[in-house]
Amino acid sequence: MTPTLKIFGLLLVGVALLGAPAAIWPAYLDSPIGLLLAAPYFLLLILSGLGLPGLLQHNGACGWGWCGPSTLGYVVMVVASLASLYGLAALIARIRAR
């Protein structure tokens, strides 16, 4: 297993551990950690605002509330999150190799 994949696995475990308390204590998401965990959703809002259709339910027209992600939105969130974590892992592995 390459160092990048090891670091990637550690980052995935770290994100899971950061989000785990939210299952028991929903107010945990009101902390700054909640903003970090909501970053992929904010990416969807930005992309939808830039004109990429189909990422939000009802094309973003949900009245005063925030629209939930569509199926395509969930796919984009997961792919973007995994890609950014893998990029971070590759960067860390490259720095550690020096």
C-alpha positions in Angstrom: 0.0 0.0 0.0 1.4 3.4 -1.0 2.0 6.1 1.6 -0.7 8.2 -0.1 -3.3 5.6 0.3 -2.4 5.1 4.0 -2.7 8.9 4.6 -6.0 8.9 2.6 -7.3 6.2 4.9 -6.3 8.1 8.0 -8.0 11.2 6.7 -11.2 9.3 6.0 -11.1 7.9 9.5 -10.5 11.4 10.9 -13.5 12.9 9.0 -15.7 10.0 10.3 -14.5 10.6 13.8 -15.2 14.3 13.5 -18.7 13.7 12.3 -19.5 10.8 14.7 -20.7 13.0 17.7 -23.4 14.5 15.5 -25.3 11.2 15.5 -25.8 11.5 19.3 -25.6 15.2 19.8 -27.1 17.2 16.9 -26.1 20.6 18.4 -22.5 19.5 17.7 -23.1 20.6 14.1 -23.6 24.2 15.3 -19.9 24.3 16.2 -17.1 25.3 13.8 -16.7 21.6 13.1 -20.2 21.6 11.6 -19.1 24.2 9.1 -16.2 22.1 8.1 -18.4 19.0 7.6 -20.9 21.1 5.6 -18.3 22.3 3.1 -19.3 19.8 0.4 -22.9 21.0 0.6 -21.7 24.6 0.3 -19.8 23.5 -2.9 -23.2 22.4 -4.3 -24.8 25.8 -3.5 -21.9 27.6 -5.2 -22.0 25.3 -8.3 -25.8 25.7 -8.5 -25.5 29.4 -8.2 -23.0 29.4 -11.1 -25.6 27.7 -13.3 -24.9 23.9 -13.0 -28.4 22.4 -13.0 -29.6 19.3 -11.2 -27.5 19.4 -8.1 -30.3 20.6 -5.7 -33.9 19.4 -5.4 -36.5 21.5 -7.3 -33.6 23.2 -9.0 -32.9 25.2 -5.9 -36.4 26.7 -5.7 -37.4 25.6 -2.2 -38.9 28.8 -0.8 -37.1 30.1 2.3 -35.5 26.9 3.2 -32.3 25.3 1.9 -32.9 22.7 -0.8 -31.5 19.2 -0.2 -29.1 17.7 -2.7 -30.5 15.6 -5.5 -29.1 12.2 -6.4 -26.6 13.9 -8.7 -25.8 16.4 -6.0 -24.9 13.6 -3.6 -22.7 12.0 -6.2 -20.9 15.3 -6.8 -20.5 15.9 -3.0 -19.0 12.4 -2.5 -16.7 12.6 -5.5 -15.5 16.2 -4.6 -14.9 15.2 -1.0 -13.0 12.1 -1.8 -11.0 13.9 -4.5 -10.0 16.8 -2.2 -9.1 14.3 0.6 -7.0 12.3 -1.8 -5.3 15.4 -3.1 -4.5 16.4 0.5 -3.1 13.0 1.2 -0.9 13.1 -1.9 0.4 16.5 -0.8 1.1 15.3 2.7 2.9 12.2 1.3 5.0 14.3 -1.0 6.0 16.6 1.8 6.9 13.7 4.1 9.0 12.1 1.3 11.3 15.0 1.2 
